[in-house]
C-alpha cells in the first residue's frame, strides 16, 4: 500500500503540466504521511480544469458522525483496484468520481531480514505525474462543514516496485500522461476503468534509498533532505 508521497512542484508548474487552473494554493510538502490527512492538490472529474485541495482519506457520504468519519478515513487512504468496485466505501465513487492526485514522487519500504529501508520513487525524467484516485464530499452533520476527501488506488507491483515493496508487492496506480484526461472521463465503462488501473510499465520509474528521517519522531520529515539518496551497506545491487 502507499501512505507516503511528495508534492514539490510549484502551483505554476502543476498548472502548466496538467493544463489546469490553481483554485486552492498550496505549499510544498516533501513528505505527506497519509495518517496526517493533509490537504493535497487534485483534479476532479467534476472540475477537470481546476487544481483543488482535497484531504487524503476518503469519507463516504453516508458516514453519520464525525467520530465515525475520523475512524474510517484511516482505512480509506488506499483503494485496491481489485475491490474498488465492490467495497461499500468505494463502489459509489469509482464509476464517475475519479480524480488525478498530483505528485512528484512517493516512498516505500524494502524489507531485508529484520530491517526496513525506505526508498523514494519518481519518474526517470523527474517530471510530475498523477496517481489515479477517487473522491467524495462529506457534510459533517454537526457543523455543516463539507469535507472534500480522496483515496489513492493501488494495484500489483511492476518489476521495480516488486523489488522495493518486496513483502506486499503493491504500488499506487501511476497514470501515463496520455491516460490522465481519460481517467477523468465520466462515461467510461467498467472494463475501460479497469484497463487504466494496471501497473505502470517498467522503465518509467526509478528509485533510490533515503534516510530514516522519514520515520523520525524527533525531527520533522517535511524537508527536502527526506528525498535525498542515502547509502546503506549491502543495498547497492538490489535495484540493478
VEXBAVO-421963 format. One record per residue: residue in three letters; x, y, z of N, C-alpha, C in turn. Coordinates in steps of 0.2 Angstrom, whole numbers, padded with zeros to 4 digits, always signed. Layout:
N
ALAXYZXYZXYZ
...
This chain:
240
UNK+0004-0006+0000+0000+0000+0000+0004+0006+0000
UNK+0002+0012-0002+0005+0018-0002+0002+0023+0003
UNK+0006+0025+0008+0004+0030+0013+0008+0036+0013
UNK+0013+0037+0009+0018+0042+0009+0020+0045+0002
UNK+0019+0051+0001+0021+0054-0006+0023+0061-0005
UNK+0025+0064-0010+0028+0071-0010+0025+0075-0016
UNK+0024+0082-0014+0022+0087-0019+0027+0093-0018
UNK+0031+0093-0023+0036+0099-0023+0036+0103-0029
UNK+0032+0102-0034+0031+0107-0040+0028+0113-0038
UNK+0029+0118-0040+0026+0125-0039+0019+0124-0042
UNK+0014+0128-0039+0007+0129-0042+0008+0130-0049
UNK+0012+0135-0051+0013+0137-0058+0015+0131-0062
UNK+0020+0127-0060+0022+0121-0064+0017+0116-0065
UNK+0013+0115-0059+0007+0110-0060+0002+0113-0065
UNK+0001+0119-0064-0004+0122-0069-0002+0121-0076
UNK+0004+0122-0078+0006+0121-0085+0006+0114-0086
UNK+0009+0109-0082+0010+0102-0083+0003+0099-0085
UNK-0002+0101-0081-0009+0097-0081-0014+0102-0084
UNK-0012+0107-0087-0017+0112-0091-0023+0113-0087
UNK-0022+0116-0081-0027+0117-0076-0026+0123-0072
UNK-0031+0126-0070-0030+0132-0066-0029+0131-0058
UNK-0025+0135-0055-0025+0134-0047-0031+0137-0044
UNK-0035+0133-0041-0040+0136-0037-0039+0136-0030
UNK-0035+0132-0027-0033+0132-0020-0025+0132-0020
UNK-0022+0137-0017-0015+0137-0016-0012+0132-0011
UNK-0006+0130-0012-0003+0125-0008+0004+0126-0007
UNK+0007+0124-0001+0014+0124+0000+0017+0117-0002
UNK+0024+0117-0004+0027+0111-0005+0027+0107+0001
UNK+0025+0100+0000+0025+0095+0005+0030+0090+0003
UNK+0036+0089+0007+0041+0085+0005+0040+0078+0007
UNK+0036+0077+0012+0034+0071+0015+0027+0071+0017
UNK+0022+0069+0014+0015+0068+0016+0013+0062+0019
UNK+0012+0061+0025+0010+0055+0029+0003+0054+0028
UNK+0000+0049+0025-0007+0049+0024-0011+0049+0031
UNK-0008+0047+0036-0012+0047+0043-0012+0054+0046
UNK-0009+0059+0043-0010+0066+0044-0016+0069+0041
UNK-0018+0066+0036-0024+0068+0032-0023+0075+0029
UNK-0017+0076+0026-0015+0083+0023-0020+0085+0018
UNK-0021+0091+0017-0024+0094+0010-0019+0094+0005
UNK-0021+0090-0001-0016+0089-0006-0019+0091-0013
UNK-0015+0093-0018-0018+0095-0024-0021+0090-0028
UNK-0027+0090-0031-0030+0085-0035-0034+0089-0041
UNK-0036+0085-0046-0040+0087-0051-0046+0082-0052
UNK-0052+0084-0051-0058+0080-0051-0061+0080-0057
UNK-0065+0074-0058-0069+0074-0064-0075+0079-0065
UNK-0077+0081-0059-0082+0087-0059-0079+0094-0061
UNK-0073+0095-0060-0070+0101-0062-0063+0099-0065
UNK-0062+0097-0071-0056+0094-0074-0051+0100-0076
UNK-0053+0106-0075-0049+0111-0077-0046+0115-0071
UNK-0048+0112-0065-0046+0116-0059-0042+0111-0054
UNK-0036+0114-0051-0032+0111-0046-0035+0113-0039
UNK-0038+0108-0035-0041+0110-0029-0037+0106-0023
UNK-0038+0108-0017-0036+0105-0011-0041+0100-0009
UNK-0039+0093-0008-0043+0088-0005-0039+0085+0000
UNK-0042+0082+0005-0039+0079+0011-0039+0071+0010
UNK-0033+0069+0011-0031+0062+0010-0035+0057+0015
UNK-0039+0052+0013-0043+0048+0017-0050+0049+0016
UNK-0053+0045+0011-0060+0046+0009-0065+0045+0014
UNK-0069+0050+0015-0075+0049+0020-0081+0048+0015
UNK-0084+0042+0015-0090+0041+0011-0096+0046+0013
UNK-0100+0048+0009-0105+0052+0010-0111+0050+0015
UNK-0111+0043+0016-0116+0040+0021-0114+0040+0028
UNK-0107+0042+0029-0105+0042+0036-0109+0047+0040
UNK-0111+0045+0046-0116+0048+0050-0113+0053+0056
UNK-0107+0052+0058-0104+0056+0064-0097+0057+0062
UNK-0095+0063+0066-0088+0065+0065-0083+0059+0068
UNK-0085+0056+0073-0081+0051+0076-0080+0045+0071
UNK-0085+0043+0068-0085+0038+0063-0081+0040+0057
UNK-0081+0046+0055-0078+0049+0049-0070+0049+0051
UNK-0068+0050+0057-0061+0050+0058-0058+0043+0058
UNK-0062+0038+0060-0060+0031+0060-0060+0028+0053
UNK-0065+0030+0049-0065+0027+0043-0060+0029+0038
UNK-0058+0036+0039-0053+0038+0034-0046+0036+0035
UNK-0044+0033+0041-0038+0029+0042-0038+0023+0038
UNK-0044+0020+0036-0044+0014+0032-0045+0015+0025
UNK-0046+0021+0023-0048+0023+0016-0042+0027+0012
UNK-0036+0027+0015-0031+0030+0011-0030+0027+0005
UNK-0030+0021+0004-0029+0017-0002-0035+0013-0004
UNK-0037+0012-0010-0042+0008-0013-0039+0003-0017
UNK-0040-0003-0016-0037-0009-0020-0041-0009-0027
UNK-0037-0009-0033-0040-0009-0039-0045-0016-0040
UNK-0043-0021-0036-0047-0027-0037-0053-0027-0033
UNK-0054-0023-0028-0060-0022-0024-0064-0016-0024
UNK-0061-0011-0028-0064-0004-0028-0071-0004-0031
UNK-0073-0009-0035-0080-0009-0037-0085-0012-0033
UNK-0082-0016-0027-0087-0020-0023-0087-0017-0016
UNK-0082-0014-0013-0082-0012-0006-0087-0006-0005
UNK-0091-0006+0000-0095+0000+0001-0092+0006+0002
UNK-0086+0007+0004-0083+0014+0005-0081+0017-0002
UNK-0080+0012-0007-0078+0015-0014-0082+0014-0020
UNK-0087+0009-0019-0090+0007-0025-0095+0013-0028
UNK-0097+0017-0024-0101+0023-0027-0097+0028-0030
UNK-0091+0028-0030-0087+0034-0032-0082+0032-0038
UNK-0081+0025-0039-0076+0024-0044-0080+0025-0051
UNK-0086+0024-0052-0089+0025-0059-0088+0032-0061
UNK-0089+0037-0057-0089+0044-0060-0085+0049-0056
UNK-0083+0047-0050-0080+0052-0045-0072+0050-0045
UNK-0069+0051-0051-0062+0049-0051-0058+0055-0051
UNK-0052+0055-0049-0048+0061-0049-0040+0059-0050
UNK-0037+0065-0052-0030+0064-0053-0026+0067-0046
UNK-0022+0063-0043-0019+0065-0037-0012+0067-0039
UNK-0010+0074-0039-0004+0076-0042+0002+0075-0037
UNK+0008+0073-0040+0013+0071-0036+0020+0072-0039
UNK+0025+0072-0036+0032+0071-0038+0036+0065-0037
UNK+0033+0061-0032+0037+0055-0030+0033+0052-0024
UNK+0035+0046-0022+0032+0043-0017+0037+0038-0013
UNK+0035+0036-0007+0040+0032-0003+0037+0025-0002
UNK+0042+0021-0002+0040+0014+0000+0046+0010+0004
UNK+0045+0005+0008+0050+0002+0012+0051-0005+0009
UNK+0058-0006+0009+0061-0013+0007+0062-0017+0013
UNK+0060-0023+0014+0062-0027+0019+0068-0032+0018
UNK+0073-0031+0022+0079-0036+0021+0080-0039+0028
UNK+0079-0045+0029+0080-0048+0035+0075-0045+0040
UNK+0078-0042+0046+0074-0039+0051+0073-0031+0050
UNK+0077-0029+0045+0077-0022+0043+0073-0019+0038
UNK+0071-0013+0038+0067-0010+0033+0070-0003+0031
UNK+0071-0003+0024+0074+0003+0021+0070+0007+0017
UNK+0069+0013+0019+0064+0017+0014+0068+0019+0008
UNK+0063+0020+0003+0065+0022-0004+0061+0027-0007
UNK+0064+0031-0011+0060+0037-0014+0059+0035-0021
UNK+0053+0035-0024+0052+0033-0031+0049+0038-0035
UNK+0051+0039-0041+0050+0045-0045+0051+0044-0052
UNK+0048+0048-0057+0049+0047-0064+0056+0048-0066
UNK+0059+0044-0070+0066+0045-0073+0067+0052-0075
UNK+0062+0055-0079+0063+0061-0082+0062+0067-0077
UNK+0061+0065-0070+0060+0070-0065+0053+0074-0065
UNK+0049+0072-0070+0043+0076-0071+0037+0074-0066
UNK+0033+0079-0064+0027+0077-0060+0023+0073-0064
UNK+0019+0069-0060+0014+0064-0063+0008+0064-0058
UNK+0003+0059-0060-0003+0059-0057-0004+0052-0055
UNK-0006+0051-0048-0009+0044-0046-0017+0044-0048
UNK-0019+0038-0049-0027+0038-0050-0030+0038-0043
UNK-0035+0041-0043-0039+0042-0036-0046+0042-0037
UNK-0050+0042-0032-0057+0043-0031-0059+0048-0026
UNK-0064+0051-0026-0065+0057-0021-0073+0057-0019
UNK-0074+0060-0013-0081+0061-0010-0081+0067-0007
UNK-0087+0070-0006-0089+0076-0002-0093+0073+0003
UNK-0091+0075+0009-0095+0073+0015-0097+0079+0019
UNK-0103+0079+0021-0105+0085+0025-0106+0083+0032
UNK-0102+0086+0037-0102+0085+0044-0109+0087+0047
UNK-0113+0083+0049-0120+0085+0051-0120+0089+0058
UNK-0114+0089+0061-0113+0093+0067-0111+0100+0066
UNK-0108+0101+0061-0105+0108+0059-0107+0111+0052
UNK-0110+0106+0048-0112+0108+0041-0106+0109+0037
UNK-0100+0108+0039-0094+0109+0035-0094+0103+0030
UNK-0092+0105+0024-0091+0100+0018-0084+0098+0018
UNK-0082+0091+0019-0075+0089+0019-0074+0086+0012
UNK-0069+0088+0008-0068+0085+0001-0062+0080+0002
UNK-0063+0074+0001-0058+0069+0003-0057+0064-0003
UNK-0051+0061-0003-0050+0056-0008-0046+0050-0006
UNK-0046+0045-0010-0042+0039-0009-0037+0038-0015
UNK-0032+0035-0014-0027+0033-0019-0028+0025-0021
UNK-0028+0024-0028-0029+0017-0030-0023+0014-0031
UNK-0022+0007-0028-0016+0003-0029-0018-0003-0033
UNK-0012-0006-0035-0013-0012-0040-0006-0016-0038
UNK-0006-0021-0042+0000-0026-0042+0007-0022-0043
UNK+0012-0024-0040+0018-0020-0042+0021-0022-0048
UNK+0024-0017-0052+0029-0019-0058+0035-0022-0055
UNK+0040-0023-0060+0046-0026-0058+0050-0022-0053
UNK+0051-0015-0054+0054-0011-0049+0051-0011-0042
UNK+0045-0010-0042+0041-0010-0036+0041-0017-0032
UNK+0041-0022-0036+0041-0029-0033+0048-0030-0029
UNK+0053-0026-0031+0060-0027-0028+0060-0022-0022
UNK+0056-0017-0022+0056-0012-0016+0051-0014-0011
UNK+0045-0014-0013+0039-0016-0009+0039-0024-0009
UNK+0044-0027-0007+0045-0034-0008+0041-0039-0003
UNK+0037-0036+0001+0033-0040+0005+0026-0040+0002
UNK+0022-0035+0002+0015-0034-0001+0015-0034-0008
UNK+0021-0032-0011+0022-0031-0019+0016-0028-0022
UNK+0014-0022-0019+0009-0017-0022+0012-0011-0024
UNK+0009-0007-0028+0011+0000-0030+0005+0004-0031
UNK+0005+0011-0030+0000+0015-0032-0001+0015-0040
UNK-0007+0016-0042-0008+0017-0050-0006+0024-0052
UNK+0000+0023-0055+0003+0029-0058+0001+0030-0066
UNK-0003+0035-0067-0005+0036-0074+0000+0039-0079
UNK+0000+0036-0085+0004+0039-0090+0001+0046-0092
UNK+0005+0051-0094+0001+0057-0096-0004+0056-0101
UNK-0004+0051-0106-0009+0050-0111-0015+0047-0108
UNK-0015+0045-0102-0021+0042-0098-0024+0046-0093
UNK-0021+0052-0092-0024+0056-0086-0031+0059-0088
UNK-0031+0062-0094-0038+0065-0095-0043+0060-0096
UNK-0041+0054-0099-0046+0048-0100-0048+0046-0093
UNK-0044+0046-0088-0046+0044-0081-0052+0048-0078
UNK-0052+0054-0081-0057+0059-0078-0064+0059-0082
UNK-0064+0055-0088-0070+0055-0092-0075+0051-0088
UNK-0081+0054-0088-0087+0051-0083-0091+0046-0087
UNK-0090+0045-0093-0094+0040-0097-0090+0033-0098
UNK-0085+0032-0095-0081+0026-0096-0085+0020-0093
UNK-0084+0014-0097-0087+0008-0094-0083+0005-0089
UNK-0085+0000-0086-0082-0003-0080-0075-0006-0083
UNK-0075-0009-0088-0069-0013-0091-0064-0008-0093
UNK-0067-0002-0096-0062+0003-0098-0058+0006-0091
UNK-0062+0007-0086-0059+0009-0080-0054+0004-0077
UNK-0056-0002-0077-0051-0007-0075-0044-0007-0079
UNK-0045-0006-0086-0039-0006-0090-0034+0000-0088
UNK-0037+0005-0085-0032+0010-0083-0029+0009-0076
UNK-0031+0004-0073-0029+0003-0066-0024-0003-0066
UNK-0019-0003-0071-0014-0008-0071-0007-0005-0069
UNK-0003-0010-0067+0004-0007-0065+0007-0003-0071
UNK+0011+0002-0069+0014+0006-0074+0020+0002-0077
UNK+0021+0003-0084+0026-0001-0087+0033+0000-0084
UNK+0037-0005-0085+0044-0004-0082+0048+0001-0086
UNK+0053+0004-0083+0057+0008-0087+0055+0016-0086
UNK+0049+0017-0083+0047+0024-0082+0049+0027-0076
UNK+0049+0023-0070+0051+0025-0064+0058+0023-0062
UNK+0061+0027-0057+0067+0024-0054+0067+0026-0047
UNK+0072+0024-0043+0071+0024-0036+0078+0024-0033
UNK+0079+0027-0027+0085+0026-0023+0083+0026-0015
UNK+0087+0023-0011+0086+0023-0004+0087+0030-0001
UNK+0083+0031+0004+0083+0038+0008+0084+0036+0015
UNK+0086+0041+0019+0087+0040+0026+0081+0039+0030
UNK+0082+0037+0036+0076+0035+0041+0074+0042+0044
UNK+0075+0047+0041+0072+0054+0043+0065+0053+0042
UNK+0063+0049+0037+0056+0049+0036+0051+0046+0042
UNK+0055+0042+0046+0051+0039+0052+0053+0043+0058
UNK+0057+0048+0058+0060+0051+0064+0054+0054+0068
UNK+0054+0053+0075+0050+0056+0080+0053+0062+0083
UNK+0059+0064+0081+0062+0069+0084+0063+0075+0080
UNK+0063+0074+0073+0064+0079+0068+0059+0079+0063
UNK+0056+0084+0060+0051+0084+0055+0054+0081+0049
UNK+0050+0077+0046+0052+0074+0039+0050+0078+0034
UNK+0046+0084+0035+0044+0088+0029+0049+0093+0028
UNK+0055+0090+0025+0060+0095+0022+0063+0091+0016
UNK+0067+0095+0012+0070+0092+0006+0074+0086+0007
UNK+0078+0086+0013+0083+0081+0014+0079+0074+0014
UNK+0073+0073+0015+0070+0067+0016+0070+0063+0009
UNK+0071+0067+0004+0071+0064-0003+0078+0062-0005
UNK+0083+0064-0002+0090+0064-0004+0092+0056-0004
UNK+0096+0054-0009+0099+0047-0008+0103+0046-0002
UNK+0103+0040+0001+0106+0038+0007+0109+0031+0006
UNK+0115+0030+0008+0119+0024+0007+0118+0019+0013
UNK+0116+0013+0011+0115+0008+0016+0120+0002+0014
UNK+0124+0000+0018+0128-0006+0016+0124-0012+0014
UNK+0126-0015+0008+0123-0021+0005+0117-0020+0001
UNK+0115-0013+0000+0109-0012-0004+0110-0010-0012
UNK+0117-0009-0013+0119-0006-0019+0116-0010-0025
UNK+0116-0017-0025+0114-0021-0031+0107-0023-0031
UNK+0103-0021-0026+0096-0024-0026+0092-0021-0032
UNK+0093-0015-0033+0089-0012-0039+0092-0012-0046
UNK+0098-0015-0046+0101-0015-0053+0098-0021-0057
